Amino acid sequence: MRVAVTGGTGFVGRHLARALLAGRHEVVLVARGVDTRDSSILGTGAEFAATPTDDADALRRAFAGCDAVAHFAGINREIGSQTYERVHVRGTQAVVDAARMAGVRTIVYLSFLRARPGCGSSYHESKWAAEEIVRASGLGYTILKSGVIYGRGDHLLDHVSRALYTFPFFPLVGLRPTRLRPVFVGDVVRLAQAALVDPRLSRRTIVVLGPEELRAGDAIRRIAAAVGRTVPVVPAPVVLHRIMAWVFERTMTIPLVATAQVRILSESVAEPLPFADAPPPDLAPTTRFSVETIRAELPPAGPFGLRDLRLFQH
């Protein structure tokens, strides 16, 4: 099978591409550029197409000969022309149009668990609009509505672990307890691979959640235990996190927390909105968010430093 992966140099896209290559599939990585956090994906035998995801003609050429597209391109903050409207909405429409022109049969789209219309969040609403475009495409599709994904090269373990080395306490988003069901990237990839070929997932929207529901504070404490740190975990007002996100987005190359993430984390990330079907039992995520699993996926130990600030980037 020949599969194009949009966002192929990003976190989940890289993991999916490696799994497909290990299964002896042909892979085309479609991305605006290379994620500098791990450019080794380009040495794995995959083809690379440096293509904006809202350029249908360029995408059509990248999709030529492909049986399926895994549409995993997305952003969690807007930078210049890279807006939610452009990347999530116009980009998804371009992917669908290009897939039709190239004769692609199946699209697997990675969305967010609580993406929904009319909620006041441009991130959530744009991801929902993308879902609707895929559902109306006339192509075979599977939409994966995923919760918080963790694994090597992610945002959760990378930034939380480094924050635990940097700050004397860890502020939770909001004064009310929130819950989440972290899902391991390997389990997400297994579902995505199945969606390419398994008729049980065809034309369905599938919920993707880990097997264990935790309070957000308990999840942070498990990461702290994995890195061997003892740091107080304290609730903090959402407005404080919005202010911090505004500052981090303007000063850090990859913000410790972005505005969209504040909204995400201020809600419980434990059930889908407005709807999604459970996956078949044999495909349901099974990896627990244990200290051992966390430890195996951690980045090199250390705090944030000057290299994380835009001012010191060359």
C-alpha positions as CSV (number, residue, x, y, z in Angstrom):
1,M,0.0,0.0,0.0
2,R,1.2,3.5,-0.8
3,V,0.1,6.1,1.9
4,A,0.6,9.8,2.0
5,V,0.9,11.3,5.5
6,T,0.2,15.0,5.9
7,G,2.0,16.4,8.8
8,G,4.4,13.6,8.3
9,T,7.3,15.2,10.1
10,G,5.2,16.1,13.1
11,F,4.8,14.1,16.3
12,V,2.1,11.6,15.5
13,G,2.8,11.7,11.7
14,R,6.4,10.5,12.3
15,H,5.3,7.6,14.4
16,L,2.7,6.5,11.9
17,A,5.2,6.8,9.0
18,R,7.7,4.7,10.8
19,A,5.1,2.0,11.6
20,L,3.9,2.0,7.9
21,L,7.5,1.7,6.7
22,A,8.1,-1.2,9.2
23,G,5.1,-2.9,7.6
24,R,6.8,-2.5,4.1
25,H,4.3,0.1,2.9
26,E,5.4,3.0,0.7
27,V,5.1,6.3,2.5
28,V,5.0,9.9,1.2
29,L,5.7,12.5,3.9
30,V,3.8,15.7,3.1
31,A,4.8,18.7,5.1
32,R,5.6,22.4,4.8
33,G,9.1,21.6,6.1
34,V,10.9,19.3,8.5
35,D,10.1,19.3,12.2
36,T,13.6,20.2,13.6
37,R,12.9,18.2,16.7
38,D,13.4,14.9,14.8
39,S,14.5,15.1,11.2
40,S,15.7,11.5,11.2
41,I,12.4,10.4,9.7
42,L,13.8,11.6,6.3
43,G,16.5,8.8,6.5
44,T,14.0,6.0,6.7
45,G,13.2,5.5,3.1
46,A,10.0,7.6,2.9
47,E,9.6,10.1,0.1
48,F,9.3,13.7,1.1
49,A,7.0,16.3,-0.5
50,A,7.5,19.9,0.7
51,T,4.0,21.0,0.1
52,P,1.6,23.4,1.8
53,T,-1.5,21.6,2.9
54,D,-3.8,24.1,1.3
55,D,-2.3,23.8,-2.3
56,A,-4.6,21.2,-4.0
57,D,-2.5,21.0,-7.1
58,A,0.7,20.3,-5.3
59,L,-1.1,17.9,-3.0
60,R,-2.5,16.1,-6.1
61,R,1.0,15.5,-7.3
62,A,2.2,14.3,-3.9
63,F,-0.8,11.9,-3.7
64,A,-0.2,10.4,-7.1
65,G,-0.3,6.6,-6.9
66,C,-1.4,6.6,-3.3
67,D,-4.1,4.3,-2.0
68,A,-4.8,6.3,1.1
69,V,-4.1,9.6,2.9
70,A,-3.5,9.9,6.6
71,H,-4.4,13.6,7.2
72,F,-2.5,14.4,10.4
73,A,-1.4,18.0,9.6
74,G,-2.6,20.4,12.3
75,I,-1.5,23.3,14.6
76,N,-2.3,24.3,18.1
77,R,-1.3,27.9,17.8
78,E,-1.6,30.5,15.0
79,I,1.6,32.0,13.6
80,G,1.3,34.6,10.9
81,S,-0.4,33.1,7.9
82,Q,-0.6,29.7,9.5
83,T,-4.1,30.2,10.9
84,Y,-6.6,27.6,12.1
85,E,-8.8,28.5,9.1
86,R,-6.0,28.0,6.6
87,V,-4.5,24.9,8.1
88,H,-7.5,23.0,9.4
89,V,-10.4,24.2,7.2
90,R,-8.9,25.3,3.8
91,G,-6.1,22.7,4.2
92,T,-8.5,19.8,4.8
93,Q,-10.7,20.9,1.8
94,A,-7.5,21.0,-0.4
95,V,-6.5,17.5,0.9
96,V,-10.0,16.1,0.0
97,D,-10.0,17.8,-3.4
98,A,-6.5,16.5,-4.2
99,A,-7.3,13.0,-3.0
100,R,-10.3,12.9,-5.4
101,M,-8.2,14.1,-8.3
102,A,-5.4,11.6,-7.5
103,G,-7.8,8.7,-7.2
104,V,-7.2,8.1,-3.5
105,R,-9.8,5.8,-2.0
106,T,-9.5,6.4,1.8
107,I,-8.7,9.3,4.2
108,V,-7.9,8.9,7.8
109,Y,-8.2,12.2,9.7
110,L,-6.8,12.9,13.1
111,S,-9.1,15.3,15.0
112,F,-9.5,16.3,18.6
113,L,-11.7,14.6,21.1
114,R,-13.8,17.7,21.9
115,A,-13.8,19.4,18.5
116,R,-17.3,20.9,18.1
117,P,-19.2,23.8,16.6
118,G,-20.2,27.0,18.3
119,C,-18.1,26.6,21.4
120,G,-16.2,29.9,21.1
121,S,-12.8,28.3,20.5
122,S,-11.3,28.8,17.0
123,Y,-9.2,25.7,17.4
124,H,-12.1,23.4,18.4
125,E,-14.4,24.9,15.7
126,S,-11.9,24.6,12.9
127,K,-11.2,21.0,13.7
128,W,-14.9,20.3,13.7
129,A,-15.2,22.0,10.3
130,A,-12.5,19.8,9.0
131,E,-14.3,16.7,10.3
132,E,-17.4,17.8,8.4
133,I,-15.4,18.3,5.2
134,V,-14.1,14.7,5.5
135,R,-17.5,13.3,6.3
136,A,-19.0,15.0,3.2
137,S,-16.1,14.1,0.9
138,G,-17.7,11.0,-0.7
139,L,-14.5,9.1,-0.1
140,G,-13.9,6.3,2.3
141,Y,-12.9,7.8,5.6
142,T,-12.3,7.3,9.3
143,I,-12.1,10.2,11.7
144,L,-10.1,9.6,14.9
145,K,-11.3,11.9,17.7
146,S,-8.3,11.6,20.0
147,G,-7.7,12.9,23.5
148,V,-4.3,13.9,24.9
149,I,-1.6,11.9,23.1
150,Y,1.8,11.1,24.7
151,G,5.0,9.4,23.6
152,R,8.5,10.1,22.4
153,G,8.7,13.5,20.9
154,D,5.4,14.8,22.2
155,H,4.4,18.0,23.9
156,L,3.0,16.6,27.1
157,L,6.0,14.6,28.4
158,D,8.6,16.9,26.9
159,H,7.3,20.1,28.3
160,V,5.9,18.9,31.6
161,S,9.1,17.0,32.5
162,R,11.3,20.0,31.6
163,A,8.9,22.3,33.5
164,L,9.4,20.1,36.6
165,Y,13.2,20.7,36.3
166,T,12.7,24.4,35.8
167,F,10.0,25.7,38.2
168,P,9.5,25.2,42.0
169,F,5.8,24.3,41.5
170,F,3.5,23.1,38.7
171,P,0.3,25.1,38.1
172,L,-2.7,23.2,37.0
173,V,-5.1,24.8,34.5
174,G,-8.2,26.0,36.4
175,L,-9.4,25.8,40.0
176,R,-11.8,23.0,39.4
177,P,-10.4,19.4,39.0
178,T,-10.3,18.2,35.4
179,R,-9.8,14.7,34.2
180,L,-8.1,13.1,31.2
181,R,-7.4,9.7,29.6
182,P,-3.9,10.0,28.1
183,V,-3.5,7.8,25.1
184,F,-0.2,6.3,24.0
185,V,1.0,7.3,20.5
186,G,1.6,3.7,19.6
187,D,-2.1,2.9,20.3
188,V,-3.2,5.8,18.1
189,V,-0.9,4.6,15.3
190,R,-2.3,1.1,15.6
191,L,-5.9,2.4,15.1
192,A,-4.8,4.6,12.2
193,Q,-3.2,1.7,10.5
194,A,-6.3,-0.4,11.0
195,A,-8.5,2.4,9.6
196,L,-6.6,2.2,6.3
197,V,-7.8,-1.4,5.7
198,D,-10.4,-2.5,8.3
199,P,-14.0,-2.2,7.0
200,R,-15.2,-2.0,10.6
201,L,-13.8,1.5,10.8
202,S,-15.0,2.7,7.4
203,R,-17.2,5.9,7.4
204,R,-17.1,6.2,11.1
205,T,-15.9,8.7,13.7
206,I,-14.0,6.8,16.4
207,V,-13.1,7.9,19.9
208,V,-9.4,7.4,20.8
209,L,-8.7,7.4,24.6
210,G,-6.4,5.7,26.9
211,P,-7.7,2.9,29.2
212,E,-7.3,4.9,32.4
213,E,-9.0,8.1,33.6
214,L,-7.0,10.3,35.8
215,R,-7.3,13.7,37.5
216,A,-5.0,16.1,35.7
217,G,-3.0,16.6,38.9
218,D,-2.4,12.9,39.3
219,A,-1.2,12.7,35.7
220,I,1.4,15.4,36.4
221,R,2.5,13.6,39.6
222,R,3.1,10.4,37.6
223,I,5.3,12.3,35.2
224,A,7.1,13.8,38.3
225,A,7.6,10.3,39.7
226,A,9.0,9.2,36.4
227,V,11.6,12.0,36.3
228,G,12.4,11.6,40.0
229,R,11.2,15.1,41.0
230,T,9.0,16.2,43.9
231,V,7.2,19.4,42.9
232,P,4.0,20.8,44.4
233,V,1.1,20.6,41.9
234,V,-1.3,23.5,42.6
235,P,-4.5,24.8,40.9
236,A,-4.3,28.2,39.2
237,P,-6.9,30.3,37.6
238,V,-7.5,29.9,33.9
239,V,-7.0,33.6,33.3
240,L,-3.4,33.3,34.7
241,H,-2.7,30.5,32.2
242,R,-4.1,32.6,29.3
243,I,-1.7,35.3,30.3
244,M,1.2,32.9,30.4
245,A,0.2,31.4,27.1
246,W,0.2,34.8,25.5
247,V,3.7,35.4,26.8
248,F,5.0,32.0,25.9
249,E,3.7,32.1,22.4
250,R,5.6,35.3,21.8
251,T,8.9,34.4,23.5
252,M,9.4,30.6,23.1
253,T,10.1,28.6,19.9
254,I,7.6,26.0,21.2
255,P,5.5,27.5,23.9
256,L,5.3,25.7,27.3
257,V,1.5,26.1,26.8
258,A,-0.5,27.7,24.0
259,T,-3.8,29.5,24.2
260,A,-5.7,26.6,22.5
261,Q,-4.1,24.2,25.0
262,V,-5.3,26.3,27.9
263,R,-8.9,25.9,26.6
264,I,-8.3,22.1,26.1
265,L,-6.9,21.6,29.6
266,S,-9.6,23.7,31.2
267,E,-12.1,21.1,30.2
268,S,-12.0,17.4,31.1
269,V,-10.5,15.5,28.2
270,A,-12.2,12.2,29.0
271,E,-15.2,11.9,26.6
272,P,-15.9,13.0,23.1
273,L,-18.1,15.9,21.9
274,P,-20.5,15.9,20.2
275,F,-20.2,12.2,19.3
276,A,-17.9,9.3,18.4
277,D,-18.1,5.6,18.4
278,A,-16.0,3.3,20.5
279,P,-13.4,1.3,18.6
280,P,-13.7,-2.4,18.2
281,P,-12.5,-4.1,21.4
282,D,-9.4,-5.6,19.7
283,L,-8.3,-2.1,18.5
284,A,-9.0,-0.2,21.8
285,P,-6.0,1.5,23.3
286,T,-4.5,-0.6,26.1
287,T,-1.3,1.1,27.2
288,R,-1.6,2.5,30.7
289,F,-0.2,5.9,31.7
290,S,2.2,4.2,34.1
291,V,5.4,5.5,35.6
292,E,7.3,2.8,33.6
293,T,5.7,3.7,30.3
294,I,6.3,7.4,30.9
295,R,9.9,6.9,31.8
296,A,10.5,5.0,28.6
297,E,9.2,7.9,26.5
298,L,10.8,10.8,28.3
299,P,13.2,13.2,26.5
300,P,16.7,13.8,27.9
301,A,16.5,15.2,31.4
302,G,16.9,18.9,31.9
303,P,15.3,22.3,32.4
304,F,14.2,24.9,29.8
305,G,17.1,27.1,28.8
306,L,18.0,30.0,26.5
307,R,17.8,27.7,23.4
308,D,14.1,27.5,24.0
309,L,13.6,31.3,23.5
310,R,13.1,32.9,20.1
311,L,15.6,35.6,20.9
312,F,18.4,33.1,21.0
313,Q,17.4,31.2,17.8
314,H,19.5,31.8,14.7
